[in-house]
Amino acid sequence: MARSSAEALNLLNSILEFSPQRMVSGSQVVLILDALAAAQDPALVARFPAVLAICARRGIELDSQGLFARYWGSNPKRQNLEKLLFVSAELFRREKIPAPGNLLAIADGLASRHVHLVDAEAVALVNGPTVAVAEMLALLRTFAADLKSPAAEKPSAAAAGPIRRRWSPQLNRILDLLFPDKQKELVCKRLQGVHLTKTEREYYSRVVKKKLAAIADAEMQELARLLVQRPSGRRAHPP
């Protein structure tokens, strides 16, 4: 197996087996899915829809160009990716599990070539193993259940559309204090449900979302309240 594939599978193991809450980027997801589609172990390939469940949990949209751009339409690796994406989408539909962004649209575009797999009991990969759909389904159910939490049950901003809460007039001033102009613009776009370009999505995920997560952290909020309430001349003890 190529080094990049081995690294991708090591990352997969660390996400699925040791830390289901570990952060993962869209580009890492592409590497993982590509490695699974090329794996020779059916037990590994069966994890394909579980990775997609994690994407759905974390609001990661699939990048079809990133998945397919490296391969011609007849390339075996592309054929395997197409089959696994199509079958996975059918499992998400069948089980009524929220799918990651773009998965169902990608699968609809593949239907003319892979519709025979709708009711298939197994997926035969080109130059690879045959994978039981039942095993893929079992893993999907497991990780879809394991990744549920109060936060996961709420629709993501991307899925729910614009956030229509009536914000106070001082929000604009607070955003100015916390975010540079470009970051503030992306926050406002997300609030309004405005479509982000691929570059904007990557920057939002890499920088802005992490800053928002830090602001939302309960310990950080407690620290802020403590320091705001403390008289300016009084020294705080270091943590």
C-alpha positions in Angstrom: 0.0 0.0 0.0 1.4 3.5 -0.8 2.6 5.6 2.1 -0.2 8.1 1.6 -2.8 5.4 1.8 -1.3 3.9 4.9 -1.3 7.4 6.6 -4.9 7.8 5.6 -5.9 4.5 7.1 -4.0 5.3 10.3 -5.9 8.6 10.5 -9.1 6.6 9.9 -8.3 4.2 12.8 -7.6 7.1 15.2 -10.9 8.7 14.3 -13.2 5.7 14.4 -11.6 3.6 17.1 -10.0 5.9 19.6 -11.5 9.4 19.3 -14.9 9.8 17.6 -14.8 13.5 18.4 -11.4 14.1 16.8 -11.4 17.0 14.3 -11.0 16.0 10.7 -10.9 18.2 7.6 -12.6 17.8 4.2 -9.3 17.1 2.5 -8.5 14.4 5.1 -11.9 12.8 4.4 -11.1 12.7 0.7 -7.8 10.9 1.4 -9.5 8.4 3.8 -12.3 7.6 1.3 -9.8 7.2 -1.5 -7.7 4.8 0.6 -10.7 2.7 1.6 -11.8 2.4 -2.0 -8.3 1.0 -2.8 -8.0 -1.3 0.2 -7.9 -5.0 -0.3 -9.4 -5.9 3.1 -13.2 -6.0 2.9 -13.4 -5.2 6.6 -11.7 -1.9 5.9 -13.8 -1.1 2.9 -16.9 -1.7 4.9 -16.0 1.3 7.0 -16.7 3.6 4.0 -20.3 4.7 5.1 -19.1 5.1 8.7 -16.7 7.8 7.6 -19.6 9.5 5.8 -21.6 9.3 9.0 -18.8 11.3 10.7 -18.9 13.8 7.9 -22.7 14.3 8.5 -22.1 14.6 12.2 -19.6 17.4 11.7 -21.2 19.2 8.8 -18.5 18.3 6.3 -19.6 18.5 2.7 -18.2 16.0 0.2 -16.0 17.5 -2.5 -16.9 15.6 -5.6 -14.0 17.3 -7.5 -11.6 16.4 -4.8 -12.8 12.8 -4.9 -12.9 12.3 -8.7 -10.5 14.8 -10.3 -7.5 12.6 -10.2 -9.0 9.7 -12.1 -10.5 9.2 -15.6 -14.0 7.8 -15.7 -12.8 4.3 -16.6 -10.1 4.2 -13.9 -10.7 1.3 -11.4 -10.1 3.6 -8.4 -12.8 6.0 -9.6 -15.2 3.1 -10.4 -14.7 1.8 -6.8 -15.3 5.2 -5.3 -18.5 5.6 -7.4 -19.8 2.3 -6.3 -19.1 2.8 -2.7 -20.6 6.4 -2.7 -23.7 5.2 -4.5 -24.3 2.2 -2.2 -23.6 4.3 0.9 -26.1 7.0 -0.2 -28.8 4.3 -0.7 -28.1 3.0 2.9 -28.4 6.6 4.3 -31.7 6.9 2.4 -33.0 3.5 3.5 -32.2 4.1 7.1 -33.4 7.7 7.1 -30.0 8.8 8.5 -29.0 12.4 7.7 -26.4 12.3 4.9 -23.4 14.5 4.6 -23.7 17.5 2.3 -23.5 16.6 -1.4 -23.6 12.8 -0.9 -27.1 12.3 -2.3 -26.5 14.7 -5.2 -23.3 12.9 -6.1 -25.2 9.5 -5.9 -28.0 10.8 -8.1 -25.4 11.7 -10.7 -24.0 8.1 -10.6 -27.4 6.4 -10.8 -27.3 5.7 -14.5 -24.0 3.7 -14.1 -24.7 2.0 -10.8 -28.5 1.6 -10.5 -28.0 -2.2 -10.5 -26.5 -1.8 -7.0 -29.6 -0.5 -5.4 -30.7 -3.9 -4.1 -27.3 -5.6 -4.2 -26.2 -7.8 -1.4 -22.5 -7.2 -2.1 -20.3 -4.7 -3.9 -17.6 -6.2 -6.1 -14.8 -3.7 -6.4 -12.6 -3.6 -9.5 -9.3 -5.4 -8.7 -10.4 -5.5 -5.1 -12.5 -7.5 -2.7 -16.2 -8.1 -2.6 -17.8 -6.3 0.3 -21.1 -7.3 2.0 -23.6 -4.5 2.0 -25.0 -5.9 5.3 -21.6 -5.2 6.9 -21.5 -1.7 5.6 -25.0 -1.1 6.9 -24.1 -2.5 10.4 -21.1 -0.1 10.7 -23.1 2.8 9.4 -25.8 2.1 12.1 -23.1 1.8 14.8 -21.4 5.1 14.0 -24.5 7.0 13.3 -25.7 6.0 16.7 -22.4 6.5 18.5 -22.0 10.0 17.1 -25.4 11.2 18.2 -25.4 13.9 20.9 -27.6 16.8 21.9 -25.6 18.9 19.5 -25.7 16.3 16.7 -29.5 16.1 16.9 -29.9 19.8 16.1 -29.7 20.5 12.3 -26.5 22.1 11.2 -26.6 25.7 9.8 -26.0 24.3 6.3 -28.8 21.9 6.6 -31.3 24.2 8.3 -30.7 27.2 6.1 -30.4 30.7 7.5 -30.5 31.2 11.2 -33.4 33.6 11.6 -33.0 34.6 15.3 -33.6 38.3 16.0 -30.1 39.5 17.1 -29.6 42.6 19.3 -28.1 45.8 17.7 -24.9 45.4 19.6 -24.0 42.1 17.9 -22.3 44.0 15.0 -20.1 45.9 17.5 -19.2 42.6 19.3 -18.3 40.9 16.0 -16.1 43.9 15.1 -14.2 43.4 18.4 -13.7 39.7 17.9 -13.2 39.2 14.1 -11.2 40.9 11.3 -13.4 42.1 8.4 -13.0 38.9 6.3 -13.8 36.6 9.2 -16.8 38.7 10.2 -18.1 38.6 6.6 -18.0 34.7 6.7 -19.8 34.7 10.1 -22.5 36.9 8.7 -22.8 34.8 5.5 -23.3 31.6 7.6 -25.9 33.3 9.7 -27.8 34.4 6.6 -27.4 31.0 4.8 -25.4 32.5 2.0 -23.5 29.9 -0.1 -19.7 29.9 0.5 -17.1 29.2 -2.1 -14.8 26.3 -1.6 -12.0 28.6 -0.5 -14.4 30.4 1.9 -15.6 27.1 3.3 -12.0 25.9 3.9 -11.0 29.1 5.6 -14.2 29.1 7.7 -13.6 25.5 8.9 -9.8 26.1 9.4 -9.9 29.4 11.2 -13.3 31.0 11.9 -15.1 27.9 13.2 -12.3 27.1 15.6 -12.4 30.7 17.0 -16.2 30.4 17.4 -15.7 27.0 19.2 -13.3 28.7 21.6 -15.8 31.5 22.2 -18.5 29.0 22.9 -16.3 27.0 25.3 -17.9 27.1 28.8 -14.5 27.4 30.6 -13.5 30.3 28.3 -16.8 32.0 29.0 -16.3 31.6 32.8 -12.8 33.0 32.5 -14.1 36.0 30.5 -16.8 36.7 33.1 -14.3 36.4 35.9 -11.9 38.9 34.3 -14.6 41.3 33.3 -16.0 41.4 36.8 -12.6 41.7 38.5 -11.5 45.3 39.4 -8.9 46.5 37.0 -6.2 47.1 39.7 -6.5 43.6 41.2 -4.1 40.9 40.0 -5.5 37.6 38.9 -3.8 34.4 40.0 -2.4 32.5 37.1 -4.3 29.3 36.2 
